[in-house]
Amino acid sequence: MALDFDVVIVGSGPAGLTAGLHLSRAGHRALVLEKELYGGNLQHTGQIDDYPGCPDGIVGAQLAGQMLEQATASGVTLGQGEVTGVELFSRSRWVACSDGRGFSCGVVILACGTHYTRLGLANEEKLRGRGVVDCTPCDAGFFVNRDVVVYGSNDYALRDALYLFEVGARVTLLSPDDVHIRDFRFRAHHGVRLDAIVGSDRVEGVRYSVLANGAQEHLPAAGVLIRIGTEPSTDGLEDVVELDSTHHVITNAQLETSAPHVLACGDVRGGSHQTIAAAIEEGARAAARAHELLSR
């Protein structure tokens, strides 16, 4: 029975697109599956100043567009679909999607990347896309001259708060840390915990608590971003490959997982350096290893 593809790549970030590009150029039928925006987290990234070959920097969405164009020109097949599992057979693998579709292949490459950590608040998922923001560059234009809350304390929170401020949003940064951030041009409240996202059909504001005394405050807002960190997108893979204590995929030096003919590369992999350059390098290595496995 003929396989649908030689390789199915889960995720269309820098690692996944690079793997698809190299495999397609080597003559293999490669499918890249993406559940959200093609380009992965590059679409969520503003200015990138440390990417080789771009001395003046490049916007994440622009870099994603260039990589997509190059990959599709090589013959890569792009597909929308949320992967829910991988089944292993003696001579093939089966990649199952949430809509009931599935694809048979010889090798699977997991390049699922990461996603922003959720708080688990009642309206967090309900109002996603209706004021709860995942992709800052995609949605920032909706909040010009409007109030937006960014909750977090890491570089993601500061970067997104500055991005929103620069496009004209009225930004308030809420931070659980008690370390005060100085010299920024937006309001900031420190030592607080985000308790609720307020709104029925759209975000109308947030409620938060002051950790020092338990006082509760309400802040009107049209949008809210939660930036407390990232975690690997490995839901549904727990029974397929071995994960480490942080739920990243464990691989050997050849990017092989505990499952035969299933590789992993990029940010989803334990030990990855979590940079665009590292993801591209690992995508190329994964493609080379997949080519070796298919050549057998």
Secondary structure, DSSP 8 states (H G I E B T S, - for coil): ---S-SEEEE--SHHHHHHHHHHHHTT--EEEEESS-TTGGGGG--EE-S-TT-TT-EEHHHHHHHHHHHHHHHT-EEEE--EEEEEE-SS-EEEEETTS-EEEESEEEE---EEE-----TTTTTTBTTTB-S-HHHHGGGGTTSEEEEEESSHHHHHHHHHHHHTT-EEEEEESSS----S-SSEEEESEEEEEEE-SSS--EEEEEETTT--EEEEE-SEEEEES-EEE--TT-TTTS-B-TTS-B---TTSB-SSTTEEE-GGGBTT---SHHHHHHHHHHHHHHHHHHHH-
